[in-house]
Amino acid sequence: MDPVWKALSDPTRRAILDLLRDHARTTTELVEAFPHITRFGVMKHLEVLREAHLVQTHAAGRRRVNSLNVVPIRQIYERWVSPFHELWSSELLRIKELAEEEESGRKDRKEGGRRRSK
């Protein structure tokens, strides 16, 4: 999983993945999307993404078509995010319940004060 983290650590590589999330693109389309980077630079980024199995490339005639492989990202989610999801959800639910109890207590105190003043 270390190659995936390395690949995701670079903002240009994340931008490439964002483009590929929409649909597969040729290497030329990706190069054109990053005019501030040379073709060689984009191809180096693609190589890092391929080594991390985040991008799959196949030949279509003379073109190379790159597509997103979501499996490594899903594995990261399942390993690092999913276990905390339940914790976060239960903590947020607890905060919601405490806030509702506090709000209910304020309403009760307010209504009790109105009854006494009548």
Helices and strands as residue ranges (DSSP letters): H 2-8, H 11-22, E 25-26, H 27-33, H 39-51, E 55-60, E 63-68, H 71-76, I 77-81, H 82-117
